[in-house]
Amino acid sequence: MAILKVIEVLANSDKSWEDAAKNAVAHASKSVKNIKSVYINEQSATVTDGKMDNYRVNAKITFEVN
């Protein structure tokens, strides 16, 4: 039987929400091993001069505990 744990990570990108999600997983994988999935809980963006300029995600990352 596998034991799974979920952590919540906030990440951002100036390109896209997809890139922000990739940043969340990349940063978490520096200290967490055996990542199995990522669930994007929330998305938001900041707007400057009528254009979105910073994409943010609230990601739940699931990993297996050994």
C-alpha positions as CSV (number, residue, x, y, z in Angstrom):
1,M,0.0,0.0,0.0
2,A,1.3,3.4,-0.9
3,I,1.2,6.4,1.4
4,L,0.6,9.7,-0.4
5,K,1.0,13.2,0.9
6,V,-0.3,16.5,-0.5
7,I,1.4,19.9,-0.2
8,E,0.1,23.2,-1.4
9,V,2.5,25.4,-3.5
10,L,2.0,28.9,-4.8
11,A,3.9,29.8,-8.0
12,N,3.9,32.4,-10.7
13,S,5.1,33.2,-14.2
14,D,5.1,36.1,-16.6
15,K,4.3,33.8,-19.5
16,S,1.2,31.7,-18.7
17,W,-0.7,29.7,-16.1
18,E,0.7,26.5,-17.6
19,D,4.3,27.9,-17.1
20,A,3.4,28.8,-13.5
21,A,2.2,25.2,-12.9
22,K,5.5,23.9,-14.4
23,N,7.4,26.3,-12.1
24,A,5.5,24.9,-9.1
25,V,6.4,21.3,-9.9
26,A,10.0,22.2,-10.8
27,H,10.5,24.1,-7.5
28,A,8.8,21.4,-5.4
29,S,10.9,18.7,-7.0
30,K,14.1,20.2,-5.7
31,S,13.1,19.1,-2.2
32,V,10.3,16.6,-2.7
33,K,10.8,13.2,-4.5
34,N,8.3,10.8,-6.0
35,I,5.9,13.5,-7.2
36,K,2.9,11.7,-8.7
37,S,0.4,14.5,-9.7
38,V,-0.4,18.2,-9.6
39,Y,-3.9,19.7,-9.2
40,I,-4.4,23.4,-10.0
41,N,-6.7,24.6,-7.3
42,E,-6.8,28.3,-8.3
43,Q,-5.6,30.6,-11.0
44,S,-5.2,34.4,-10.9
45,A,-3.3,37.1,-12.7
46,T,-2.2,40.7,-12.1
47,V,-3.1,43.4,-14.7
48,T,-1.0,46.4,-15.6
49,D,-2.1,48.9,-18.2
50,G,-5.0,46.6,-19.3
51,K,-2.8,43.6,-19.9
52,M,-2.2,40.5,-17.8
53,D,1.4,40.5,-16.8
54,N,1.8,37.9,-14.0
55,Y,0.0,34.6,-13.9
56,R,-0.4,32.8,-10.6
57,V,-1.4,29.3,-9.6
58,N,-2.3,27.6,-6.3
59,A,-1.2,24.0,-6.9
60,K,-1.7,20.9,-4.8
61,I,1.2,18.5,-5.4
62,T,0.8,14.8,-4.5
63,F,3.9,12.7,-3.8
64,E,4.5,9.2,-2.5
65,V,6.1,8.8,1.0
66,N,8.6,6.0,1.4
